Amino acid sequence: MSQTEAAARSPDPVASVLVVDDMPANLLAMRAVLEPLHVRVVEASSGEEALRHVARDTFAVALLDVQMPTMDGFELARRMRESEPGREMPLIFLTAIHKDEGFARRGYASGAADYMTKPIDVDVLRARVRAFVDLFHQRERLRENEVGERTRERDDAMRRLAELLESERAARKEAENANHAKDEFLATVSHELRTPLNAILGWAVIARRKVLDRDVDAALATIERNARAQMRIIEDMLDVGRIISGKMRLEIAPMKIADAVEGAEQAVRPAADAKGVKLSVAIDEDVGSIAADIDRLQQVVWNVLSNAIKFTPKGGSVELKASRTESDVVIRVTDTGQGVGPKFLPLLFEPFRQADGSTTRRHGGLGLGLAIVKQLVDAHGGTVTAESDGDGTGTTFTIVLPARSVAQVATEPTRSSRPEPKPIAPTDRVRLDGLRVLVVDDDDDARNLIERVLSDEGAIVVSADSAAQGLLELGRSGPDVLVSDIGMPDMDGYSLIHEIRSLPSNRGGSTPAIALTAYARAEDSARALATGFQAHLTKPIDPERLVALVASCGGLSNGTPARANGGR
């Protein structure tokens, strides 16, 4: 056997992979994810340490966390590209914030690069790392071959590599198209489910305010409760779709832990009282603030509390405690419910898993709530665990979130720069006396409901069943506030607000506008704000929230509306 043949049949040397992350827990997790690939994992906790490794070692690929102090992932990539060892090194950027994607693509111009959002799909990450490792081995083998064979093998390898890359591109394009189709389908399903729910829930709430008969009130309360449960299921379905497709967005900003906990408590207390479950909440005075997405964190607490109440029988108790250590915020929820058996406990946070999936099960739901909790907590860099001694012993959920400094986040807001309407406290008695409101919606039930909600609070409501009619009424009535649907035939709400914003102020061009729609994705909200709306509300409507926003957009002060159209 020739030396060339022996070299060709010898196993490939172990490839090295560089992982850069300032959080030790993430480094440990990435080592575990990459272990099945049989690669040598080199860890760096800072950009400076990573540059030292690149100067003295050769890597098949580098995984760079974007959000790091002193030197972030993009700056590290730029400096690596300036050095000879790192000039063509494949890079994979890892981040939980979608706004970084535009910046990450700048790195594509110089050498191979990729971009993945957290929470990371383990199988996809391994596949991409394996592709770069295979490419590394191909290049190493080319360098070791005889000069006479190098050209032929290089051509064959590059042809196979080109075929692999083309196949990967085609597969990725197909997956992106499938994801896009799935996203559009979920958005349509959400819209079609929310639209009838809007009328069901809205009119049930209004009717309960008027009815005096106990049996009728109990019936309406049942309709309202089940409509809200249906709405929660729709939200869970959309969230799982966002998580799977990597489109779960985090709006990181300084927030008070107490605000998230108290907001979730207020939402679940009626369910606890109705079931006869004692709910107690204790928040330490020093729990303070962290850098997080307050809406998503409130969703985490809400889901865990709802789960505890759901599985706790009448007469039981659910207790929440929030405390702070030197480096973490700890939220612990303990219930006296049915507990979790040892076989199911490891599967508790997996989507679509239920301890009892039979037709005789006692509790409904899709089995998504706790899976969403884990994904959201992971995206914040935290952990969530569950403990139970078995059936009938209750369960304790422990959420640990890193108490990152809020100073840096405060200087880099991720939310829209568009000024939001001044909020009105829920405890305030909000009236709309004398406020002129134009309501545009092609759905008769939705339009009639909004008219009733606003007129009951004293607003002077003019309605239109199309965007074109809305433009005419804008010129006729000179409203103080516009409330418009988005999905309408011929001219949708986006086109309507575009037409309005092109008008001069004295013809209604600066009229404050609220988008009220059954399209509930984050991109729908962002698009509404970008096109000229001041607020985005999803159906089914919360009457109190709608009234408060209309009052705020109308500039109510001491009961007097601020005229948006020159006092007409």
C-alpha positions in Angstrom: 0.0 0.0 0.0 1.4 3.4 -1.0 1.8 6.2 1.5 -0.9 8.2 -0.3 -3.4 5.3 0.0 -2.6 4.9 3.7 -3.1 8.6 4.3 -6.4 8.5 2.5 -7.7 5.6 4.6 -6.5 7.0 7.9 -9.1 8.6 10.1 -9.5 12.4 10.0 -7.9 14.3 12.8 -10.2 15.7 15.5 -11.4 19.2 14.4 -11.5 22.1 16.8 -14.5 24.3 17.3 -14.2 27.7 19.1 -17.2 28.7 21.3 -17.2 32.3 22.6 -19.8 33.3 25.3 -19.5 35.4 28.4 -21.9 33.2 30.4 -20.4 30.0 31.8 -23.7 28.2 31.7 -24.0 28.8 28.0 -20.5 27.5 27.4 -21.3 24.3 29.3 -24.5 23.8 27.4 -22.8 24.3 24.0 -20.1 21.7 25.0 -22.9 19.2 25.7 -24.6 20.0 22.4 -21.4 19.6 20.3 -20.2 16.4 22.1 -21.9 14.0 19.7 -19.9 15.5 16.8 -16.6 14.3 18.4 -14.9 17.6 18.0 -12.5 19.4 20.3 -14.4 22.3 21.9 -12.2 25.3 22.9 -14.0 27.8 25.1 -13.5 31.6 25.4 -15.4 33.8 27.8 -14.4 37.1 26.1 -13.4 38.5 22.8 -9.8 39.0 23.9 -9.4 35.4 24.9 -10.9 34.3 21.6 -8.4 36.3 19.6 -5.6 34.6 21.5 -6.9 31.2 20.7 -7.3 32.1 17.0 -3.7 33.3 16.9 -2.3 30.0 18.0 -4.8 27.4 16.8 -6.8 26.3 13.7 -10.5 26.0 14.0 -13.1 24.4 11.7 -15.7 26.9 12.8 -16.3 29.6 15.5 -19.6 30.1 17.4 -19.9 33.7 18.6 -22.4 35.0 21.1 -23.5 38.5 19.9 -24.3 40.1 23.3 -21.1 40.3 25.2 -19.6 43.1 27.3 -16.4 45.1 26.2 -16.3 43.4 22.8 -19.5 42.0 21.3 -19.7 39.3 18.7 -19.7 41.6 15.7 -16.6 43.5 16.8 -14.9 40.2 17.5 -15.7 38.9 14.0 -14.3 42.1 12.5 -11.0 41.8 14.3 -10.8 38.1 13.5 -11.2 38.9 9.8 -8.3 41.3 10.1 -5.9 38.5 11.1 -4.5 35.9 8.7 -5.7 32.8 10.8 -9.3 34.1 11.1 -9.6 35.7 7.6 -11.6 32.7 6.1 -12.7 31.0 9.3 -16.4 30.1 9.2 -18.5 32.0 11.8 -21.9 31.3 13.3 -23.5 34.2 15.2 -25.8 33.3 18.1 -28.2 35.7 19.7 -31.7 36.1 21.2 -32.4 39.5 19.7 -33.7 39.6 16.1 -32.6 43.1 15.4 -29.0 41.9 15.2 -29.7 39.9 12.0 -29.1 42.8 9.7 -25.7 43.5 11.3 -24.8 39.8 11.2 -25.2 39.7 7.5 -22.4 42.2 7.0 -20.0 39.4 7.9 -21.2 37.3 5.0 -19.0 39.3 2.6 -15.8 38.0 4.0 -15.7 34.2 4.4 -18.4 31.8 5.4 -20.9 33.1 8.1 -24.2 32.1 9.5 -26.7 33.4 12.0 -29.0 31.6 14.5 -31.4 32.9 17.1 -31.9 31.7 20.6 -33.4 29.4 21.7 -31.2 27.3 19.4 -32.6 24.3 17.5 -30.0 21.7 18.6 -30.4 19.5 15.5 -30.0 22.5 13.1 -26.9 23.8 15.0 -25.3 20.4 14.9 -26.0 20.0 11.2 -24.4 23.4 10.4 -21.3 22.7 12.5 -21.0 19.3 11.0 -21.0 20.8 7.5 -18.2 23.2 8.4 -16.3 20.4 10.1 -16.6 18.3 7.0 -15.4 21.2 4.9 -12.4 21.6 7.2 -11.5 17.9 6.8 -11.8 18.2 3.1 -9.3 21.0 3.1 -7.0 19.2 5.4 -7.0 16.1 3.3 -6.3 18.2 0.2 -3.2 19.7 1.9 -1.9 16.2 2.8 -2.3 14.6 -0.7 0.5 14.1 -3.2 1.0 17.0 -5.6 0.0 14.9 -8.6 -3.3 13.8 -7.0 -4.1 17.1 -5.3 -5.6 18.8 -8.4 -7.9 15.9 -9.2 -9.1 15.3 -5.6 -9.5 19.0 -5.1 -11.7 19.3 -8.1 -13.7 16.3 -7.0 -14.0 17.6 -3.5 -14.9 21.1 -4.6 -17.5 19.6 -6.9 -19.0 17.5 -4.2 -18.8 20.5 -1.8 -20.5 22.7 -4.3 -23.2 20.0 -4.7 -23.6 19.8 -1.0 -23.8 23.5 -0.6 -26.3 23.8 -3.4 -28.4 21.0 -1.9 -28.2 22.8 1.5 -29.3 26.1 -0.1 -32.2 24.4 -1.8 -33.2 22.6 1.4 -32.9 25.8 3.4 -35.0 27.7 0.8 -37.6 25.0 0.8 -37.7 25.1 4.6 -37.9 28.9 4.6 -40.8 28.7 2.1 -42.5 26.0 4.3 -42.0 28.1 7.4 -43.4 31.2 5.6 -46.5 29.2 4.5 -46.9 27.9 8.0 -46.6 31.4 9.5 -49.2 32.8 7.0 -51.5 29.9 7.8 -51.2 30.4 11.5 -51.8 34.2 11.1 -55.0 33.4 9.0 -56.2 30.8 11.5 -55.6 33.3 14.3 -57.5 36.0 12.4 -60.4 33.7 11.6 -60.7 32.5 15.2 -60.2 35.8 16.9 -62.9 37.6 14.8 -65.9 35.6 16.1 -64.4 35.5 19.6 -64.3 39.3 19.5 -68.1 39.5 19.2 -68.7 36.6 21.7 -66.4 37.9 24.4 -67.2 41.6 23.9 -71.0 41.3 24.0 -70.8 38.9 27.0 -68.8 41.5 29.0 -71.3 44.3 28.0 -74.3 42.1 28.8 -73.0 41.2 32.2 -72.9 44.9 33.1 -76.6 45.2 32.4 -78.1 42.0 33.6 -79.6 41.6 37.0 -80.8 38.0 36.8 -78.3 35.7 38.6 -78.9 32.7 36.2 -78.3 34.9 33.2 -75.2 36.5 34.7 -73.8 33.0 35.5 -74.5 31.9 31.9 -72.7 35.0 30.6 -69.8 34.5 33.0 -69.4 31.0 31.6 -69.4 32.3 28.0 -66.8 34.9 28.9 -64.6 32.5 30.8 -64.6 30.0 28.0 -64.0 32.6 25.4 -60.9 33.8 27.3 -59.7 30.2 27.6 -60.1 29.8 23.8 -58.1 33.0 23.3 -55.3 31.7 25.5 -55.1 28.5 23.4 -54.8 30.6 20.3 -52.0 32.6 21.8 -50.2 29.4 22.9 -50.4 28.1 19.3 -49.0 31.3 17.9 -46.2 31.3 20.5 -45.2 27.8 19.7 -45.1 28.6 16.0 -42.8 31.6 16.7 -40.5 29.5 18.9 -40.2 26.7 16.3 -39.5 29.2 13.5 -37.0 31.2 15.6 -39.2 34.3 15.4 -39.9 34.8 19.1 -38.9 38.4 19.8 -37.6 39.7 23.1 -38.0 43.4 23.9 -35.3 43.8 26.5 -35.5 46.8 28.8 -35.2 47.5 32.5 -38.3 46.3 34.4 -39.4 45.7 37.9 -40.0 42.1 38.9 -42.9 43.1 41.1 -44.7 44.6 38.0 -44.6 41.3 36.1 -45.6 39.2 39.2 -48.4 41.5 40.2 -49.7 41.7 36.6 -49.8 37.9 36.4 -51.4 37.6 39.8 -54.3 40.0 38.9 -54.9 37.9 35.7 -55.2 34.5 37.5 -56.8 35.5 40.8 -60.4 35.4 39.5 -59.8 31.8 38.4 -58.3 30.9 41.7 -61.2 32.5 43.6 -63.8 30.8 41.4 -62.2 27.4 42.0 -61.8 27.9 45.8 -58.0 27.9 45.7 -56.1 30.2 48.1 -53.5 32.2 46.2 -50.8 34.1 48.1 -48.0 36.2 46.7 -44.9 37.4 48.6 -42.4 39.7 47.0 -39.2 40.6 48.9 -38.6 44.4 49.1 -35.1 44.1 47.6 -36.2 42.0 44.5 -35.7 45.1 42.4 -35.3 45.3 38.7 -33.7 43.3 35.9 -33.1 43.6 32.2 -35.9 41.5 30.6 -39.0 41.6 28.4 -41.8 42.5 30.9 -44.6 41.1 28.7 -42.9 37.7 28.2 -41.8 37.5 31.8 -45.4 38.2 32.9 -46.5 35.5 30.5 -44.1 33.1 32.2 -45.4 33.8 35.7 -49.0 33.7 34.4 -48.5 30.3 32.8 -46.9 28.7 35.9 -49.6 30.2 38.2 -52.4 29.0 35.9 -50.9 25.6 35.7 -50.7 25.4 39.5 -54.3 26.6 40.0 -55.5 24.2 37.3 -54.1 21.1 39.0 -54.9 22.2 42.6 -58.3 21.0 43.9 -60.8 23.1 45.8 -59.6 24.1 49.2 -55.9 23.8 48.2 -53.4 26.6 48.0 -50.9 28.1 45.6 -48.0 30.2 46.9 -45.6 32.5 45.0 -42.4 33.9 46.4 -40.0 36.2 44.6 -36.5 36.9 46.1 -33.1 38.0 45.0 -29.6 36.7 45.5 -26.3 38.3 44.6 -26.5 37.2 41.0 -30.1 36.0 40.4 -33.8 36.6 40.8 -35.7 33.6 42.0 -39.4 33.1 41.6 -40.8 30.0 43.3 -44.4 28.7 42.9 -45.6 25.9 45.2 -49.0 24.3 45.1 -50.8 21.6 47.0 -52.1 20.0 43.9 -52.0 16.5 42.4 -48.2 16.5 41.9 -46.2 14.9 39.1 -45.2 11.2 38.9 -41.5 10.4 38.6 -41.9 9.0 35.0 -43.5 12.2 33.7 -41.4 14.8 35.6 -38.5 14.8 33.1 -41.0 15.4 30.2 -42.9 18.2 31.9 -41.5 21.0 29.8 -41.8 19.2 26.4 -44.4 20.6 24.0 -47.6 18.6 23.5 -46.8 16.3 26.5 -49.5 15.6 29.0 -49.5 13.3 31.9 -53.0 12.1 31.0 -53.7 12.2 27.3 -56.7 9.9 27.4 -60.3 10.7 26.5 -61.1 10.5 30.2 -58.6 13.1 31.4 -59.7 15.6 34.0 -57.9 18.7 32.7 -58.0 20.2 29.2 -55.4 22.1 27.3 -52.8 21.4 24.6 -49.8 20.8 26.8 -48.0 23.9 25.5 -47.9 26.3 28.5 -44.9 24.9 30.3 -43.0 24.3 27.1 -43.5 28.0 26.3 -42.3 28.9 29.9 -39.1 27.0 29.4 -38.3 28.5 26.0 -39.0 32.1 27.3 -36.9 31.5 30.4 -34.1 30.0 28.4 -34.2 33.0 26.0 -33.6 35.3 29.0 -30.6 33.2 30.0 -32.4 31.7 33.0 -33.5 28.2 34.1 -36.8 26.7 35.2 -37.1 23.4 37.1 -39.9 21.4 38.7 -39.9 19.3 41.8 -42.5 16.8 43.1 -42.5 13.8 45.3 -45.1 12.1 43.2 -48.9 11.9 42.9 -50.8 13.9 45.6 -47.8 15.7 47.0 -48.0 19.0 45.1 -45.4 20.6 42.8 -42.8 23.4 43.1 -41.6 25.3 40.1 -38.4 27.4 40.5 -37.6 30.1 37.9 -34.0 31.6 38.2 -33.2 34.7 36.1 -29.8 36.4 35.9 -29.9 39.8 37.6 -28.0 41.5 34.8 -27.2 45.2 35.1 -30.0 47.4 33.8 -27.8 50.4 33.1 -26.4 49.1 29.8 -29.8 48.0 28.6 -31.3 51.4 29.5 -29.0 53.1 27.1 -29.9 50.7 24.2 -33.7 50.5 24.1 -35.1 47.8 21.8 -38.7 49.1 21.7 -40.0 51.4 19.0 -39.0 55.1 19.2 -42.5 56.1 18.4 -44.0 57.8 21.5 -46.8 55.7 22.9 -50.0 57.1 24.3 -49.8 58.0 28.0 -51.3 55.1 29.9 -54.3 55.5 32.1 -54.3 53.6 35.4 -56.8 50.7 35.4 -58.3 52.0 38.7 -59.2 55.4 37.1 -62.8 55.9 36.0 -62.4 56.6 32.3 -65.1 58.5 30.5 -65.1 59.6 26.8 -67.7 62.4 27.1 -67.7 64.6 24.1 -64.8 62.7 22.3 -65.5 62.2 18.6 -64.4 58.7 17.5 -64.4 57.3 13.9 -64.7 53.5 13.8 -63.8 51.8 10.5 -64.4 48.0 10.3 -66.0 45.9 7.5 -67.3 43.3 10.0 -70.8 44.4 11.2 -70.5 42.5 14.5 -67.1 44.0 15.3 -68.1 47.5 14.3 -71.3 47.4 16.3 -69.5 46.1 19.4 -66.9 48.9 19.3 -69.6 51.5 18.8 -71.4 50.2 21.9 -68.3 50.0 24.1 -67.3 53.6 23.2 -70.8 55.2 23.2 -71.5 53.7 26.6 -68.7 55.8 28.0 -70.0 59.0 26.4 -68.1 59.1 23.1 -69.7 60.5 19.9 -69.2 57.6 17.5 -69.3 57.7 13.7 -68.7 54.4 11.9 -67.8 53.3 8.4 -67.9 49.8 6.8 -64.9 50.4 4.5 -61.7 52.3 4.3 -63.0 54.4 1.4 -66.1 55.3 3.5 -63.8 56.1 6.4 -61.8 58.6 4.4 -65.1 60.4 3.6 -66.3 60.4 7.2 -62.9 61.7 8.3 -63.4 64.8 6.2 -67.0 65.2 7.3 -66.9 64.7 11.0 -63.3 65.6 11.9 -62.9 62.9 14.7 -60.5 63.2 17.6 -59.5 59.6 17.4 -59.6 56.9 14.6 -60.1 53.2 15.5 -59.6 51.1 12.3 -59.6 47.4 11.4 -56.6 46.2 9.3 -57.9 43.4 7.2 -60.5 44.9 4.9 -61.3 44.4 1.2 -60.2 46.8 -1.6 -58.3 49.1 0.8 -56.8 47.7 4.1 -56.1 49.6 7.3 -52.4 50.1 6.3 -53.4 51.8 3.1 -56.0 53.9 4.9 -53.6 55.3 7.5 -51.1 56.0 4.7 -53.7 58.1 2.9 -54.6 59.9 6.1 -51.0 60.7 7.0 -50.6 62.2 3.6 -53.3 64.8 4.4 -52.6 68.2 6.0 -53.4 68.5 9.7 -56.4 70.7 9.2 -57.9 67.9 7.0 -57.3 65.1 9.6 -53.8 64.1 8.7 -52.6 64.1 12.3 -55.6 62.3 13.7 -54.4 59.8 16.4 -55.2 56.3 15.2 -55.5 52.9 16.9 -55.2 49.7 14.8 -57.7 47.1 16.1 -57.3 43.8 14.4 -57.3 40.0 14.7 -53.8 39.9 13.2 -51.8 39.4 16.4 -48.2 38.7 15.3 -45.3 40.9 16.5 -44.6 41.8 12.9 -48.2 42.9 12.5 -47.9 45.3 15.5 -44.5 46.6 14.3 -46.0 47.3 10.8 -49.0 49.1 12.3 -46.8 51.4 14.3 -44.4 52.0 11.4 -47.2 52.9 9.0 -48.7 55.6 11.3 -50.9 54.1 14.0 -50.2 55.2 17.6 -51.3 51.9 19.1 -52.1 48.3 18.1 -54.8 46.2 19.8 -55.7 42.7 19.0 -59.1 41.1 19.0 -60.9 39.9 21.1 -60.9 43.4 22.5 -60.6 44.3 26.2 -63.2 47.0 26.6 -61.5 48.7 29.4 -58.2 48.7 27.5 -59.8 50.1 24.4 -61.6 52.9 26.3 -58.4 53.8 28.1 -56.4 53.9 24.8 -59.0 56.0 23.0 -59.1 58.4 26.0 -55.3 58.6 26.0 -55.0 59.1 22.2 -57.8 61.7 22.3 -55.7 63.7 24.8 -58.5 63.8 27.4 -57.6 66.2 30.2 -60.2 67.0 32.9 -62.8 65.4 30.7 -62.0 67.7 27.8 -60.7 66.2 24.5 -57.8 67.8 22.7 -59.0 68.4 19.1 -56.7 66.8 16.6 -58.1 68.7 13.6 -57.9 72.3 14.3 -60.8 72.3 16.8 -63.4 71.4 14.1 
